[in-house]
Amino acid sequence: MIQNLPNILTIFRIVVTPLIVWFLIGFDGFTLHLLAFFLFLIGSLTDLFDGILARKLQVVSEFGKFMDPLADKILVNSMFITLNIMDIMPIWITAVVIMRDMMVTLLRWSMLASGESMNTSRLAKMKTTFQYISMYVGLVFILMGNFEVLDALVDWLEEWFVTGTIFILTGLVTAYTGFHYLWINKNFVKSLFHRAKA
């Protein structure tokens, strides 16, 4: 059982994602929105600990290597789409997050299919940090929006964040790391273009 714990945490992150989205979009009210917040908190912690546990227990598996980044993308993309639907996150930032993840995933799968290993970006952790801060900020806005007395404050905070701080930085850092992945794997990308022209 203990050997399977990292994979269980990864699967939990996938399973809990639709519940978080459902509680946020499908219901009004502070209680279920707060539940969604705590489920997201637990899900984001599994993102931190599944890889650490796998290495510590020396149970790194091909399943884990494949599912861990997939689970991350399912959670993050679902949250950004949800925050966009709820008018918290600007659509261009959501689009950047989704397109960047699609591009990196396709590049990774193409390289694996060709028997090559992808060079990973050291900036990816910074991107993840910005994205999670933005998601937590968005969830706090949703929680605050349940109280009429805080409506004006929420509107002011949303406007301030959208016009120049964490949300904008998240979009820019996410886009930059996507281009950085293309750059550090440029030899393989060039070979793809040459094969496409042939």
Residue pairs with C-beta under 8 A, 6 or more apart in sequence:
2 57
3 57
3 59
4 59
5 53
5 57
6 49
6 50
6 51
6 53
6 54
6 57
6 59
6 64
7 50
7 61
7 63
7 64
7 67
9 46
9 49
9 50
9 53
10 46
10 50
10 64
10 67
10 68
10 71
11 67
11 71
12 42
12 43
12 46
13 43
13 46
13 47
13 50
13 71
13 72
13 74
13 75
14 67
14 70
14 71
14 74
14 75
16 39
16 42
16 43
17 43
17 74
17 75
17 78
17 79
18 78
19 36
19 39
20 36
20 39
20 40
20 43
20 78
20 79
20 82
21 78
21 79
21 82
23 32
23 33
23 35
23 36
23 39
24 33
24 36
24 82
24 86
24 142
25 82
25 85
25 86
27 33
28 146
29 146
30 143
30 146
30 147
33 139
33 142
33 143
33 146
34 143
36 139
37 139
37 143
40 75
40 79
40 135
40 136
40 139
43 75
44 75
44 132
44 135
47 71
47 72
47 75
50 64
50 68
51 64
51 68
53 59
54 60
54 61
54 64
69 105
69 108
72 128
73 101
73 105
76 97
76 101
76 131
76 135
77 97
77 98
77 101
79 135
79 138
80 89
80 93
80 94
80 97
80 98
80 131
80 135
81 94
81 98
83 89
83 94
83 135
83 138
84 90
84 91
84 94
86 138
86 142
88 138
88 141
88 142
88 158
89 134
89 138
89 167
90 162
90 167
90 171
92 171
93 134
93 167
93 168
93 170
93 171
93 174
96 171
96 174
96 175
96 178
97 131
97 170
97 171
97 174
99 178
100 174
100 175
100 177
100 178
103 178
103 181
103 182
104 178
104 181
107 118
107 181
107 182
107 185
107 188
107 189
108 118
110 188
110 192
111 117
111 118
111 185
111 188
112 118
114 188
116 188
118 181
118 185
119 181
119 184
119 185
121 177
121 180
121 181
121 184
123 173
123 176
123 177
123 180
124 177
126 173
126 177
127 173
127 174
127 177
130 166
130 169
130 170
130 173
130 174
131 170
131 174
133 166
133 170
134 166
134 167
134 170
137 161
137 166
137 167
141 154
141 157
141 158
144 150
144 153
144 154
144 157
145 151
145 154
161 167
162 168
182 189
